[in-house]
Amino acid sequence: MNQFLYIDYPSFIKPEVFPGVPFLGLIRWYGLMYIFAFASAFFVLKKLLKEGALDTAEKKATEDDIFSFITWGIIFLLIGARVFSTLVYDTSGLYWKKPWLIFWPFDTVTKRFTGLAGMSYHGGFIGGLIGMIVWCKVHKQPVWKWIDAMVVAIPLGYTFGRLGNFLNGELYGRITTMPWGMVFPRAEKFSSSLGWVKDFAASIGMELNGKLVNLPRHPSQLYEAFFEGIFLFTVLWNLRKVKKYDGFLGGCYTTGYGLVRFIIEYFREPDADIGYRISADGSTALYTNTSLLNISTGQILCFLMIAGGIAIIVCTRLINRKHSAE
């Protein structure tokens, strides 16, 4: 019975789509998931286009418009995500000293092709937002109307992105005794001689056969795939029917994502080289949650998103009322 209290990460899953195959071995699931993510966003925008969500009194939006809009958004998103990941989350200082490596797709030591390994959601959020605003200004389109449409289209893309993280065996969560806890091969190992490790292993029926043991963790990538992706998309897709003014959905998305991600961060292990930004109990053990007041970098950024989303809803509502009164 105890053997079902945790799950081993499937050994057949590899980061490469065609592992070991010349040239094709360069194709990685994570990169492929980006293509699926952008395609899903395009098809949702196309649906909104047919509903007339992007039309104005002066102009009827076209499929070329949404293709151009999403292209600008993608380019700026990728730039923002990469820059933020290398300059904010990387603590080595390498990219500040050698900024040309930010977009260098090869490992500096092994010279192997790695792609742009390391992307930051919050950086992508800022970059994508800038890209959408610039496109709207250049093409003389209402900013909040287009942003409202884009935030409905975005969440399903996160589902693919987080599945890519899962297939890479990265961004796993903290240790857990839940029966769906998963043993990720690249996760930190613990000494099997420690008392708490013995007790933990016994509680899930895990045998300790070596000096080091890899304990099961929350598959937080799958939590994010569902709640940041499918759940948030479902909420926004239905809210579009009751939208009263432009900017409402943009505020709901920003607040909703920030709230969902803030909660999931309690299950996801923070980056080891950064740790907690705020540690209420002084704990440095990142593999387990010892206090709800131990706050990660991601949670601080999510809190800012929640506050910013509420501000967007309030401000755009006031602006709408003012325009209506005129």
N, C-alpha and C positions, 0 to 999 in steps of 0.2 A: 504493500500500500504506500509506503514512504517514497517509493521511487517516482511517484507522480507529483511530488511536492515541489518540483522545479523542472525546468526544461533546458536541455543543452542546445546551444546555438547550432542550427543545421550546418553540418560540415560541408555540404555541397554548395553553400552560398559563397561566392567569391566576388570581390569588388569589380572584376572584369566580366563583361558579358560573355566573352569567348576566351577564357583563361588558357594560356599556352599556345594559342593560335597566332602565327606571325601576322603582324599588322592589325588584325582584328582584335588581338589582345589589348590594344590601346583603347578600345571602346569600353568605357566604364559605366556601370549602372547609374552612378550619381549624375554623370553628364547627360545620360539618356533621359533621366527623370526630369531634367530641366526642359528638355524638348517637349515631353508630355505635359509639363506644367504650363509652358507657354501656349501650347496648342489648346489646352482646356480653357485657358483664359480667353483666347481668341474666339472659341466657339460660344462661350457664355456672352461675350460682348456682341457677337453676331446675333444672338437671340434677343438681347436687349435692343439692338439696332432695329430689328423687325418690329419690336413693340413700340418703337418711336421714342424710347427713353433718351435718345441723344439729339433729337430734332429741336430746332429753335424756330421762332417765327420767321427768321430771315433765311434759314438754310436747313435743308434736309440732309442729315448725315449719310455717308455712303460707306460701303465695305472698305474702300481705299482709305477712308479716314480712320477707321478703327485699326487697320493694318499699320498705318503710319504711326498712330497714337501708341499702340502697344509696342512697336519697334523702338520708339524713343524711350518708352518706359523701361523696356528690357535692357537697353544699353546703359542707361543711367543706373538701373538697379544693380547690374553686375559690377559696374565701377564702384558704386557705393558699398556694396556688400564686400568686395575684395579689399578696398581701402580701409574700411572699418575693421575688418578681421585682422589685417596685418598691422595697422597702426594703433589699434585700441586693445585688441585681445592678445596680441603677441607681445610677450614681456621681454624677449631677448634683445630688443632694440635693433635687430638686424635691418629691418625695413626702413627705419629712420635713418640709418647710416647708408644703406644702399637701396633707395626708393625704386630704382629700376627693376628690382627683383619682385616688386609687388605683382607684376603681370608676367613674370618669367615662369613658364610652365614646366621647368625641369628642376629636379632636386639638385641643389648646389654641391652636394657631396658625391652622390652616386651617378649624377648626370642622367638619371632615368626620367622619362616623361611622367609627370604626375598630374598634369592639368593644373588648374588654379585651385589647389587643395586648400580649403579654408574660406568659408563665406560667412558673413554676419547678417542675420535677419535684420537687425535694427539699422545697419548700414545700408542694406538693400531698401529698406522702407524709406529712409531719407533720400537716397539716390533716386529711387523710383518716383517719389513725390516731386522732386526737383524736375525730373524729366517730363512728367505729366504737365506740370505748371508751365515749363518752357514751351512744350508743344502747343498748349492751349493759347499761350500768348502769341506765338508765331503764326498760328492758324486762326487767330481771332475767334476762339471758341470759349464758351462759359466754363471756367475752371471747375467749379463745384459740381456741375452737371456731369462732366466727364469723369471726375474723381469718384462720384457716387456710383457710376457704372463700373468703373475699374475695381472698386473694392468688393463689389459683388462677384466679379470674375476671378479675383485673386485667390481666395481660400482653397479652392480645389487644387490649385497648383502646389500649395503647401503639403497636401496629402502626398503628392508624388515626391516632393523634395524630402520629406521625412522618411518615406519609404526608401529613398536613396541612402539616407543616413543609416537606416537599419541594415540595408544590404552591404554597406561598408563596415558594419560592425562598430560604429562610432556613436558618440553622443548618448551612450547608455546611461541608465539611471543609477540610483543608490542601491545598496544591497537590500534585499527583501526576503521575507519568509512566505510571501504570497505564492500560491501554487503555479502562477503564470510567470514567476521570476525566471529569468533566463541567464545562463552562464555564457558571457561574451568572452571569446578567446583572448582579446587584447586588453581586458580589464585588469586592474591592479590585483595582484595576488597577495594573500596574507599567510603568515606563519601558522602552520597547523598546531604548533605547540602552545599558542595563546589560549587562555581559558575561554574567552568570549567566542573565539572561532570554533572551539570544540562544541560549546553549547549551541551555537548557531547551526553548525553542521548537523548536530544530533536532532535539532528541531525539524529539519527538513529531510532527514534520512540520508544525508550525504556521507559517504565513506571518505575518510582522510587517509589517502594512500601515499602521500609524499610530504616533503617539508613545507611546500607551499600549496595553497588551495585557492581556487578561483570560485568565489561565491556568487550565487544568482543575484541578478539585479532587475530593477524595474525596466521593462522595455519602453523607456520614456519616448523613444522615437515614434512608437506606435500610438502612444497616448496623444502625442502632438499631431500625428497624421489624422487622427479622428477628430479631436477637439478643435485644433487650429484650422483644420481643413473641412471635413464633412459637416461637423456640427456648426461651425461659424458660417459656412456657405448656406446651410439650410436656414439659419436665422436671418441672414441678410437677404436671401432670395425671397423670403416671405415678407420681410419688412419693406421691400421695394414696392409692394402693393399698397402700403399705407403711408408712403413718403409724402410729406406735405410741402417740403421745400428743399432746394438744392443744398447739399452739405450735411443733411441729416444722416445719410448712410455712411458718409465719410467719417463722421463723428462716432457713429455706432460701431463701425469696423475698428477704429483706432482704440476705442474703449474696450470693446469685446475681446479683441486679440490680446491687448495688454492684460486684461483680467484673467483670461484663460491661461496665457503663458506664465503669468505670475504664480498661479497655483501649481502648474506643472513643474515649475522650477524647483519646488520642494521635493519632487521625485527624481529630478534629473541631477546628475552629479556635476558641480561646477568645474571649470577648468582648473587643473591642479596647480598651474603656475600663477593663477590669479587668486583662487580661493574665495573667501567671503570678503565683500567690501565692508560689511558691518557684521561683527560677531558679538552677539549679546552675552554669550556665556564663555567667550574666549576659546571655543572649540576650533581646532584646525582639521578635524576628521571630516573630510568631505564625502566619504563613502556612506555616511548615515546622517540623518537629520536629528540633531540634538535639541534644537530650539527653533520655533517659528520666527524668531527675531534674528536669526542668522540669515543675512540677506546677501544674495549674489549680485554680480554686475548686471546680469540679465533682468533681475527683479527690479533693480533701480531704474533701468531703462523702461521696463514695463509700467512701473508706477508713473513715470513721466508720460507714457502713452495714454494711460487711463485719464490723467489730469488733462492732457492735451485734447483727448477725444471729447471729454465733457465740455471743455472750453469751445471746441468747434461747434458742437450741438447748440450751445447757448448763443454764441456769437452769430452763427448763420441764421438762427431763428430770429434774433433781434433785427438783423439786416433785412430778412424777409418781411418782417412786420413793418419796418420803416418803408420799404419799397411799396408794400401793399397800401399803406396809408397815403402815399403820394399819388 
